[in-house]
Amino acid sequence: MSTEVRLRTATRVMIALITSACATTDRWRDEPITERPIAKLIEVPALRGPRTTDEALTAFPAERKAVAVRHAPQSGWPVDVQDVWLGLATTLEKGLAVGRPVDRRTLLRARVGTEVELDLTIAQFGPCPPAVAEHLGNVFGLIGHHIRLARGNERRPSFDWPVAPIIVTSSFGTRHDPLKPELRFHAGLDLGGSTGDVVIASGAGTVVHAGWMGGYGKAVVLQHTAGIETVYGHLRDVLVREGTAIQAGDAVGLMGSSGRSTGPHLHFEIRRDGEPIDPHDLIGLLAEEPRD
């Protein structure tokens, strides 16, 4: 799929979601819908002359509030409220419609900051008018385009689940400790199974630990590229040695209940730069449709 088609597709989705006045994270999801032309830019006088994307994003919250406080809550956006939004939207369109990469912090500010301000405006004046929604749809489409470009330039390992079938018995995050009456942070996923089930490497890497690891019991830790590690805990048997290069799908151990455990299962953990992340996020992210 070409970049132009992706951009047009994202634009259609953004417009539909904005006009529905429903603020959800689904705004950033690309959907395979019918293409439509991107709206032509319309010139709206800038409040303080030409500005960069970052300058516009910095100034906009105060500008929007200054205009919005002139009006009581009502059904329909006043003309001056529409004007200030069109000024931001056209500035962002021009700033993001470039061939070179855009700084990630700018993309985050444009995406999150604009959504926050849009929610506030919708709460006061109702659904976004079509004229504004058309241009904001272009903005969100351009943001999505730059995010996809950034992802395409990253070198990331490919991962899969270390056991089959996938039976998640305990999720990532805060949970009730199975051994004590208290809440504790769970840094991975517990995957159910039977003693002796084969545990495979989720991705290619190097064994940096193979043996007893405190509460993890018998465990294997693999170092991957991009600062990522995977941890396989509570094993009955460890089948690899430290320093060994491992391919995705190679057996690293057998499921057990060693260490701080109440029964046979695999504690599967993914760390990025030493910090645990939800395995669903990384494996789900890397299971996206192939990029152009």
N, C-alpha and C positions, 0 to 999 in steps of 0.2 A: 504494500500500500504506500502511495507516495506521501510526502510530507504535506502537500497541499490538501489531499483528500483527508488525511488525519486531522488537519487543522479545521477543515470545514465540518467534519463530523463532530469534533469537540465543541465547536461553536454552536451547533444546533442543540446539543444537549444542555449547554450552559444556559441558553436563552429559555428553553422550556422550564428548567428548574428555577431560574430567577423569577419568571413571571408567575410561578405557582406560589411564591412567597413561602416556600418551605426550605428552611436553612438546614441542610444536612451535608455530610461529607460526600454524598453521592455526586456533588457537583463536579468532582474531579475524575469521575469514571468515564472512560470513552465507551460509547455504545455504538454498535453497528447499525446506524440508521441512515435514512436517505440523505444524500448530500444536499446542501443548499449554498447559494452564493454568500460570501462574506459581505457584510454591510460596508458600503462606501463610507470613508471618513467624512465627517462634517466638521467644519471649522467652528469652534466655540471659543470666544475670546478668553484667554487665560486670565485668572484673577490678578496675577502679578507678573505677567510677561512669560516668555518661554522658560520652561524649567526642565530639569532632568527628571528621570523616573523616580530616583530616590528623593529629590527635592519635593516632588509632587506628593509622594507617599507620606513624607514627614509633615507637610503642611495640611494635608487634607482633613484629618480628624477635627482640627480646630476650625477650619473653614466650613466643614459640614455642620458642625454644631452651631456656629455663629449664624448660619442661615436658618437652620431648623428651629431655633428658639424663637424666631419671629412668628411662628405659626403654632396654633393649637393642634392637637391630634385631629386628623380629618381623613376622609376617604378621598384619596387622590394626591399626587405629589404637586406642590406649588411650583410655579415656573422657575423661581430662583433656586429651588432645591434641585430641580432637573438640570438647570444650567451648571451648578457646581459639580454635579455628578458627570455630566457630559464633558466638562473640562478635565476632570481626572481621567475619565475613560479614554478620551482622545490622546491625552498625553501618554498614557500607558501603552496604547496601541502603537503610537509612533516609536516609543522607547523600546518596545519589545519586538517590533517588526524589523529585526536586524539579523544578518546572517551569522554574526559572531555569538559565542556563548554569553549568557547573562549570568552574573554572580548569583549563587544559590541563595544568599541572604536576601537579595533583591526579589527573587522569585517567591521566597517565603513571605516576605512583607507584602508583596502584591497579592498573593493568594489569601493569606489569613487576614491581613489588615483590611482588605477590601470587603471580605465576607463579613467581618465584624461590623463595619460601618454600614454595610448594606442591610444587615439584620436590624440595626437600630433605626434606620430610615423606614424600612418596611413596617416595623412595629408602630411607628408614629403616623405613617401616611398610607399604608396599605401596599398592595403589590406594585412591583416595579413597572413603570410605563414602558411600552414597547420600544420607544426611541432610545431610552437608556439601556434597556435589556439587550438590545441588538449590539450595542458597543461593548457592554460588559461581557457578553458572550464571546466577542472577538478577543477581549483581554484574557478571559479564562482559557480560551483555545490556544492563544499564544503562550500562556504560562505552561499549559500541558505539553505543547510542542518543545519548549526548552527543557522541561523536565525529562522528556523522552530522549532528547539529544544527550543530556548529561548522563542518563542511565546507559545509553548506548556506548558511551566513551569509557565507562567503568569496566575494569577487569575483575570479574567476580567468579568464584568457584561455583560449580553446580552441585546442588544437594538433593538428597532424597531421604525418605524415612528409613531408620535403621532396623526396623522390624516390620513384619506383616502377619496378620492384618493390623491396622492402626487402631488401637483401643486406648483412648486417653482416659486414664483413671484419676488423674489429678492435674489441674491446669497450672500455667505460669502465673505467678503473682502471689498476693497475700492469701493465706488459707489457714484453716484450723490445723494445728500440728497433730499428726496422727498418734503421737506418743505422749503429748502433754496438753493440758487444757489451756492453750494460749494460741494467739495468732502469730504466724511466722511467714517470712517471705520465702516462696518456693521459686528457685532460680531456673527451673526447667519444666519439662513435662514428664509425668510418669506414664509409661506405656505398658499396658497389661499383657500378660502372656503366661507361659508355663516354664518351670525350671528346666533348663537345658535348651530352650529355644535359641537359635543362632541369632547373634547381633552382628550386623554388618556396618561397615564404614559408610557414613552418610555422604561423604565426598572424598576426593583424593587429598592426601596430606601425609604428614610425617608423625609418627608416634613420639610424643614428648613425655608421656607417662604411661606406665603399664605396671600395675600392682596395687597394693593397698593405699587408700587415700582417705583416711579418717572416716567421717560419717558416710562417705560414698562407698565404703567397703572396697572390694576389688573393682578397679576402674581403669579405663583407658581414656587418654586425652590425645586428640589429634590436632596438629597445627596445620591450618590451611592458608591459602593466600588471602590478601586483603585484611589481615589482622584478625581472622576468624579462627576460633577453636571450637571443637565439638567434644563433649564429655559423655561417656557411657558408664553409668554407675550401677552399683549393687550386683555386679556380675558374680556368677558361680565360678567361672574359669576365665582367665585372660589368655588369649590365643596369639598375642603379638608381643614383640620386644621393642624397647625404646630405641629410637634411631631408625626404625624401619620405615621405608616409603610404602604407603598404602594406596591402593586404588579404590575408587568408589565401588562398593559391593563386596569388598574383601571381608571375610569374617574376622572380627576383632575379639569376640568373646561369646560366652554362653550366659543366658539370662539366669539370674539367681536372686538371692535375698541377703547378700552380705552387707555388713555395715549397719547403718541406722535405717532399718527397714522392717516393715510389718508383714511382708510376704513377697513372693516372686514378682518382679517387675523390672523394667529398665528405667532408670532416671536418665533422660536425654536432655542435654543442656547445650546451648550455643552461646558463645561469648564473642563479642566484637570489641577489639581493643581492651580485652580484660573485663568488660562489663556484660553481664548476662542479658540476653534479649529473648523475646518469645520465639521459639522455633517456628511457630505458625507464620510469623511475619517474614522470616527469611526464606523458608521453603516455599511459602505461598507466593512471595515476590518473584522468586526465580522460576516459578512454574507458569509465568505469563506466556501469552502467545509470542512466537518468535518475532523479533523486531526486524524492520527492513535493514 
